[in-house]
Amino acid sequence: MPSHPLSLFDAVFRTKRMVVDVLKVQPGENLTDVLYTPATPEQEEEHQELLQRREQAVKEQSQRSNFLKFSKTESMHGDRK
């Protein structure tokens, strides 16, 4: 659990993302059916893979963003450009 409280926006956003993720891996007639039907081991595995891919994509995006900030402000020798 994070050390700082989530904002209402963050909580709603995470909840929506979780529902979309569940819908991607668990078939059903409607949201109620999907949420009340237990996931199979295969669906659980697919969900974990989805989360890992998202985490990796976020990490790569962060690294690219940090690289761009560094390359625009200073060289590796610390001089400004």
DSSP file (Angstrom, degrees, kcal/mol; ACC not computed):
  #  RESIDUE AA STRUCTURE BP1 BP2  ACC     N-H-->O    O-->H-N    N-H-->O    O-->H-N    TCO  KAPPA ALPHA  PHI   PSI    X-CA   Y-CA   Z-CA
    1    1 A M              0   0    0      0, 0.0     0, 0.0     0, 0.0     0, 0.0   0.000 360.0 360.0 360.0 136.1    0.0    0.0    0.0
    2    2 A P        -     0   0    0      0, 0.0     4,-0.1     0, 0.0     0, 0.0  -0.231 360.0-128.6 -63.7 153.0    1.4    3.4   -0.9
    3    3 A S  S    S+     0   0    0      2,-0.1     0, 0.0     0, 0.0     0, 0.0   0.691  94.0  58.2 -76.0 -18.1    2.6    5.7    1.9
    4    4 A H  S    S-     0   0    0      1,-0.0     2,-0.1     0, 0.0     0, 0.0  -0.867  96.3-104.2-111.4 147.4    0.5    8.6    0.7
    5    5 A P        -     0   0    0      0, 0.0     2,-0.2     0, 0.0    -2,-0.1  -0.390  35.7-115.6 -69.7 145.2   -3.3    8.4    0.2
    6    6 A L        -     0   0    0     -4,-0.1     2,-0.1    -2,-0.1     3,-0.0  -0.521  27.1-119.5 -76.2 144.7   -4.6    8.1   -3.3
    7    7 A S     >  -     0   0    0     -2,-0.2     4,-2.4     1,-0.1     5,-0.2  -0.405  27.8-108.7 -74.3 162.9   -6.7   10.9   -4.7
    8    8 A L  H  > S+     0   0    0      1,-0.2     4,-2.6     2,-0.2     5,-0.2   0.899 121.7  54.2 -58.9 -40.8  -10.2   10.2   -5.7
    9    9 A F  H  > S+     0   0    0      1,-0.2     4,-2.8     2,-0.2    -1,-0.2   0.935 108.4  48.3 -59.7 -46.8   -9.2   10.5   -9.3
   10   10 A D  H  > S+     0   0    0      1,-0.2     4,-2.7     2,-0.2     5,-0.2   0.906 111.9  49.7 -60.8 -42.2   -6.4    7.9   -8.9
   11   11 A A  H  X S+     0   0    0     -4,-2.4     4,-2.1     2,-0.2    -1,-0.2   0.919 113.8  44.7 -64.2 -43.9   -8.8    5.5   -7.1
   12   12 A V  H  X S+     0   0    0     -4,-2.6     4,-2.6     2,-0.2    -2,-0.2   0.915 113.8  50.4 -66.6 -42.6  -11.4    5.8   -9.9
   13   13 A F  H  X S+     0   0    0     -4,-2.8     4,-2.4    -5,-0.2    -2,-0.2   0.926 111.9  46.9 -61.9 -46.1   -8.8    5.5  -12.6
   14   14 A R  H  X S+     0   0    0     -4,-2.7     4,-2.3     2,-0.2    -1,-0.2   0.888 112.1  51.0 -63.9 -39.1   -7.2    2.4  -11.1
   15   15 A T  H  X S+     0   0    0     -4,-2.1     4,-2.3    -5,-0.2    -2,-0.2   0.928 110.8  48.0 -64.8 -44.8  -10.7    0.8  -10.6
   16   16 A K  H  X S+     0   0    0     -4,-2.6     4,-2.4     1,-0.2    -2,-0.2   0.918 111.7  50.0 -61.2 -43.3  -11.6    1.5  -14.2
   17   17 A R  H  X S+     0   0    0     -4,-2.4     4,-2.5     1,-0.2    -1,-0.2   0.900 109.9  51.1 -63.1 -40.4   -8.3    0.1  -15.5
   18   18 A M  H  X S+     0   0    0     -4,-2.3     4,-2.5     2,-0.2    -1,-0.2   0.914 110.1  49.1 -63.1 -43.1   -8.8   -3.0  -13.3
   19   19 A V  H  X S+     0   0    0     -4,-2.3     4,-2.4     2,-0.2    -2,-0.2   0.918 111.7  48.9 -63.1 -43.4  -12.4   -3.6  -14.7
   20   20 A V  H  X S+     0   0    0     -4,-2.4     4,-1.6     2,-0.2    -1,-0.2   0.912 110.9  51.1 -62.7 -42.0  -11.1   -3.2  -18.3
   21   21 A D  H  X S+     0   0    0     -4,-2.5     4,-1.2     1,-0.2    -2,-0.2   0.920 110.0  49.0 -60.9 -44.0   -8.3   -5.7  -17.6
   22   22 A V  H >X S+     0   0    0     -4,-2.5     4,-2.3     1,-0.2     3,-0.6   0.921 109.3  52.5 -62.1 -43.6  -10.8   -8.2  -16.2
   23   23 A L  H 3< S+     0   0    0     -4,-2.4    -1,-0.2     1,-0.2    -2,-0.2   0.812 104.8  57.5 -62.8 -29.3  -13.0   -7.8  -19.2
   24   24 A K  H 3< S+     0   0    0     -4,-1.6    -1,-0.2    -5,-0.2    -2,-0.2   0.842 118.8  28.3 -69.0 -32.7  -10.0   -8.4  -21.5
   25   25 A V  H << S+     0   0    0     -4,-1.2    -2,-0.2    -3,-0.6    -1,-0.2   0.623 115.0  59.1-108.8 -14.7   -9.3  -11.8  -20.0
   26   26 A Q  S  < S-     0   0    0     -4,-2.3    -1,-0.2    -5,-0.2     2,-0.1  -0.949  70.9-148.1-121.0 115.2  -12.7  -13.1  -18.7
   27   27 A P        +     0   0    0      0, 0.0     2,-0.3     0, 0.0     3,-0.1  -0.394  31.5 143.0 -75.4 156.7  -15.5  -13.6  -21.1
   28   28 A G        -     0   0    0      1,-0.1     3,-0.1    -5,-0.1    -2,-0.0  -0.937  58.7-105.9 179.3 164.1  -19.1  -13.0  -20.0
   29   29 A E  S    S-     0   0    0     -2,-0.3     2,-0.3     1,-0.2    -1,-0.1   0.844  99.5  -8.7 -70.7 -35.4  -22.5  -11.7  -21.1
   30   30 A N  S  > S-     0   0    0     -3,-0.1     4,-2.3     1,-0.1     5,-0.2  -0.935  80.4 -89.0-154.9 173.6  -22.2   -8.6  -18.9
   31   31 A L  H  > S+     0   0    0     -2,-0.3     4,-2.8     1,-0.2     5,-0.2   0.874 122.3  54.4 -60.0 -40.0  -20.0   -7.1  -16.2
   32   32 A T  H  > S+     0   0    0      1,-0.2     4,-2.0     2,-0.2    -1,-0.2   0.934 109.3  47.7 -60.7 -46.5  -22.0   -8.7  -13.4
   33   33 A D  H  > S+     0   0    0      1,-0.2     4,-1.2     2,-0.2    -1,-0.2   0.925 113.1  48.7 -59.6 -44.5  -21.5  -12.2  -14.9
   34   34 A V  H  < S+     0   0    0     -4,-2.3     3,-0.4     1,-0.2    -2,-0.2   0.928 112.9  46.6 -62.5 -45.8  -17.8  -11.5  -15.4
   35   35 A L  H  < S+     0   0    0     -4,-2.8    -1,-0.2     1,-0.2    -2,-0.2   0.785 115.6  45.2 -71.2 -27.0  -17.2  -10.2  -11.9
   36   36 A Y  H  < S+     0   0    0     -4,-2.0    -1,-0.2    -5,-0.2    -2,-0.2   0.572  95.6  86.7 -92.5  -9.6  -19.2  -13.1  -10.2
   37   37 A T  S  < S-     0   0    0     -4,-1.2    -4,-0.0    -3,-0.4     0, 0.0  -0.804  84.3-121.1 -92.4 123.8  -17.6  -15.9  -12.3
   38   38 A P        -     0   0    0      0, 0.0     2,-0.2     0, 0.0    -2,-0.1  -0.322  29.2-113.5 -62.1 143.6  -14.3  -17.1  -10.9
   39   39 A A        -     0   0    0     -4,-0.1   -13,-0.1     1,-0.1    -4,-0.0  -0.499  26.0-123.4 -75.4 145.6  -11.3  -16.8  -13.1
   40   40 A T     >  -     0   0    0     -2,-0.2     4,-2.4     1,-0.1     5,-0.2  -0.439  28.8-106.0 -78.8 162.7   -9.6  -19.9  -14.5
   41   41 A P  H  > S+     0   0    0      0, 0.0     4,-2.2     0, 0.0     5,-0.1   0.870 123.7  53.6 -56.5 -35.7   -5.9  -20.5  -13.8
   42   42 A E  H  > S+     0   0    0      2,-0.2     4,-2.5     1,-0.2     5,-0.2   0.904 108.6  48.0 -66.6 -40.4   -5.3  -19.6  -17.5
   43   43 A Q  H  > S+     0   0    0      2,-0.2     4,-2.4     1,-0.2    -1,-0.2   0.886 110.4  51.9 -67.3 -38.3   -7.2  -16.3  -17.1
   44   44 A E  H  X S+     0   0    0     -4,-2.4     4,-2.3     2,-0.2    -2,-0.2   0.915 111.0  48.0 -61.8 -42.5   -5.3  -15.5  -14.0
   45   45 A E  H  X S+     0   0    0     -4,-2.2     4,-2.3     2,-0.2    -2,-0.2   0.917 111.0  50.1 -64.3 -43.8   -2.0  -16.2  -15.8
   46   46 A E  H  X S+     0   0    0     -4,-2.5     4,-2.2     1,-0.2    -1,-0.2   0.890 110.5  50.9 -61.3 -39.6   -3.1  -14.0  -18.8
   47   47 A H  H  X S+     0   0    0     -4,-2.4     4,-2.3     2,-0.2    -2,-0.2   0.917 109.2  50.0 -65.0 -43.4   -4.0  -11.2  -16.4
   48   48 A Q  H  X S+     0   0    0     -4,-2.3     4,-2.3     1,-0.2    -2,-0.2   0.898 110.4  50.4 -62.3 -40.1   -0.6  -11.4  -14.7
   49   49 A E  H  X S+     0   0    0     -4,-2.3     4,-2.5     2,-0.2    -1,-0.2   0.897 108.9  52.3 -63.2 -40.5    1.1  -11.2  -18.1
   50   50 A L  H  X S+     0   0    0     -4,-2.2     4,-2.2     2,-0.2    -2,-0.2   0.922 110.5  47.5 -60.5 -45.5   -1.0   -8.2  -19.0
   51   51 A L  H  X S+     0   0    0     -4,-2.3     4,-2.6     1,-0.2    -2,-0.2   0.893 111.7  50.3 -64.4 -40.1    0.0   -6.4  -15.8
   52   52 A Q  H  X S+     0   0    0     -4,-2.3     4,-2.4     2,-0.2    -2,-0.2   0.904 110.1  49.8 -65.7 -41.2    3.7   -7.3  -16.4
   53   53 A R  H  X S+     0   0    0     -4,-2.5     4,-2.4     2,-0.2    -2,-0.2   0.917 112.3  48.1 -63.2 -41.9    3.6   -6.0  -19.9
   54   54 A R  H  X S+     0   0    0     -4,-2.2     4,-2.6     2,-0.2     5,-0.2   0.932 111.3  49.8 -63.6 -45.2    2.0   -2.7  -18.7
   55   55 A E  H  X S+     0   0    0     -4,-2.6     4,-2.3     1,-0.2    -2,-0.2   0.908 112.0  48.3 -59.9 -42.4    4.6   -2.3  -15.9
   56   56 A Q  H  X S+     0   0    0     -4,-2.4     4,-2.6     2,-0.2    -1,-0.2   0.905 111.1  50.4 -64.6 -41.7    7.4   -2.9  -18.4
   57   57 A A  H  X S+     0   0    0     -4,-2.4     4,-2.4     2,-0.2    -2,-0.2   0.901 111.1  48.6 -63.9 -41.0    5.9   -0.3  -20.8
   58   58 A V  H  X S+     0   0    0     -4,-2.6     4,-2.3     2,-0.2    -1,-0.2   0.912 111.8  49.8 -64.4 -42.0    5.6    2.2  -18.1
   59   59 A K  H  X S+     0   0    0     -4,-2.3     4,-2.2    -5,-0.2    -2,-0.2   0.914 112.1  47.1 -63.1 -43.9    9.2    1.6  -17.0
   60   60 A E  H  X S+     0   0    0     -4,-2.6     4,-2.5     2,-0.2    -2,-0.2   0.900 111.5  51.0 -65.7 -40.6   10.4    2.0  -20.6
   61   61 A Q  H  X S+     0   0    0     -4,-2.4     4,-2.5     1,-0.2    -2,-0.2   0.907 110.3  49.9 -62.2 -41.7    8.4    5.2  -21.1
   62   62 A S  H  X S+     0   0    0     -4,-2.3     4,-2.7     2,-0.2    -2,-0.2   0.903 110.4  49.8 -63.9 -41.9    9.8    6.6  -17.9
   63   63 A Q  H  X S+     0   0    0     -4,-2.2     4,-2.4     2,-0.2    -2,-0.2   0.912 111.8  47.9 -64.2 -42.4   13.4    5.8  -19.0
   64   64 A R  H  X S+     0   0    0     -4,-2.5     4,-2.5     2,-0.2    -2,-0.2   0.918 112.4  49.8 -63.3 -42.3   12.8    7.4  -22.4
   65   65 A S  H  X S+     0   0    0     -4,-2.5     4,-2.2     1,-0.2    -2,-0.2   0.919 111.8  47.5 -62.7 -44.5   11.3   10.5  -20.7
   66   66 A N  H  X S+     0   0    0     -4,-2.7     4,-2.3     2,-0.2    -1,-0.2   0.883 111.4  51.6 -64.6 -38.6   14.3   10.7  -18.3
   67   67 A F  H  X S+     0   0    0     -4,-2.4     4,-3.1     2,-0.2     5,-0.2   0.925 109.5  49.2 -63.6 -44.6   16.7   10.3  -21.2
   68   68 A L  H  X S+     0   0    0     -4,-2.5     4,-1.6     1,-0.2    -2,-0.2   0.898 110.8  50.1 -64.1 -39.8   15.1   13.1  -23.1
   69   69 A K  H  X S+     0   0    0     -4,-2.2     4,-1.1     2,-0.2    -1,-0.2   0.928 114.7  44.8 -62.5 -43.8   15.2   15.4  -20.1
   70   70 A F  H >X S+     0   0    0     -4,-2.3     4,-2.4     1,-0.2     3,-0.6   0.937 112.8  49.3 -65.7 -47.2   18.9   14.7  -19.6
   71   71 A S  H 3< S+     0   0    0     -4,-3.1    -1,-0.2     1,-0.2    -2,-0.2   0.773 112.0  49.1 -68.5 -24.5   19.9   15.0  -23.2
   72   72 A K  H 3< S+     0   0    0     -4,-1.6    -1,-0.2    -5,-0.2    -2,-0.2   0.727 118.5  36.6 -84.5 -21.5   18.1   18.3  -23.6
   73   73 A T  H << S-     0   0    0     -4,-1.1     8,-1.2    -3,-0.6     2,-0.3   0.823 122.9  -3.3-104.1 -36.2   19.5   20.0  -20.5
   74   74 A E  B  <  -A   80   0A   0     -4,-2.4    -1,-0.3     6,-0.2     6,-0.2  -0.998  60.8-116.9-156.3 155.9   23.1   18.8  -20.2
   75   75 A S    >   -     0   0    0      4,-2.4     3,-1.8    -2,-0.3     6,-0.0  -0.263  48.6 -92.7 -81.4 177.3   25.7   16.6  -21.7
   76   76 A M  T 3  S+     0   0    0      1,-0.3    -1,-0.1     2,-0.1    -5,-0.0   0.648 126.7  60.9 -67.7 -11.7   27.2   13.7  -19.8
   77   77 A H  T 3  S-     0   0    0      2,-0.1    -1,-0.3     3,-0.0     3,-0.1   0.415 118.3-110.2 -93.2   0.2   30.0   16.1  -18.7
   78   78 A G  S <  S+     0   0    0     -3,-1.8     2,-0.3     1,-0.3    -2,-0.1   0.421  72.6 135.4  90.5  -2.6   27.5   18.3  -16.9
   79   79 A D        -     0   0    0      1,-0.1    -4,-2.4     2,-0.0    -1,-0.3  -0.590  56.2-114.8 -83.1 145.0   27.7   21.3  -19.3
   80   80 A R  B      A   74   0A   0     -2,-0.3    -6,-0.2    -6,-0.2    -7,-0.1  -0.439 360.0 360.0 -77.6 147.1   24.5   22.9  -20.4
   81   81 A K              0   0    0     -8,-1.2    -7,-0.1    -9,-0.2    -1,-0.1   0.344 360.0 360.0-121.1 360.0   23.3   22.8  -24.0
